[in-house]
Amino acid sequence: MDVLHRLMRLVRLRTLLLASLVALAAPAGAQAAYNLTISTSATANVSCSAGVCAATGTGANLNVTDLANDLAAGAVTVSTGSSGTETGNITITAPIDGTSTNGLTFQPAGDVEINTGTITTTGGQTYNGPVALMTSATLTGSNVSFSSNVDGAYALTVAGSAAFFGAVGSTTTLTSLHTTTSASLAADVTTSGGQQYDGAVTLWGNSTLTASSGSVTFGSTVDGAYALTVAAAAS
């Protein structure tokens, strides 16, 4: 029995040592995911099934036309997968043009990097992670929802019902924000230029709207049982 116990202990120690070596070999900041790019290049290392397009390996790329075709057939979730040793960012480098009413969801382990000028869907868009603007962008959909922060020194236009559950411009100030229909705000919004809210605004939390060198304008009602502070260079 003593021999058996010693052998079992050696097996456990070996397992712990291997796990430690794997952890040390993983890149700093890595998640159990792969990075995924949406571009005009051919789809590679991405598996699309049952409405989910998930990265399956390094160099994962989803062709933007393939994405549009999948979206025409039903709602699509773009995911960085559940395995891998990369940060799990989704980078969009080509315009997305979806004409169906099906919803498009981005599900990164890291963030969603928008490096294209337009993302258009007839249905909704959901960003389930931080969003980093790499260029000025217009997001058009029946509703556009952000579950976390939005940052980047660029202009953002949301053409559709907008919902911001996280802060906007808290880490990197946006140059401007324009919502063309209704907007729901749960946190602060910070821009260097102006903020324009064409439709009704609903507060889901205390919010401070800061436009350091521009104005904050409302085209309709503002409602919600929370505090609103407007700090703008011009009225």
Secondary structure, 3 states (H helix, E strand, C coil): CHHHHHHHHHHHHHHHHHHHHHHHHCCCCCCCCCCEEEECCCCECEEEECCEEEECCCCEEEEHHHHHHHHHHCCEEEECCCCCCCCCCEEECCCEEECCCCCEEEECCCCEEECCCEEEECCCEEECCCEEECCCEEEEEEEEEECCCEECCCEEEEEEEEEECCCECCCCCECEEEECCCEEECCCEEECCCEEECCCEEECCCEEEEEEEEEEEECCCEECCCCEEEEEEEC
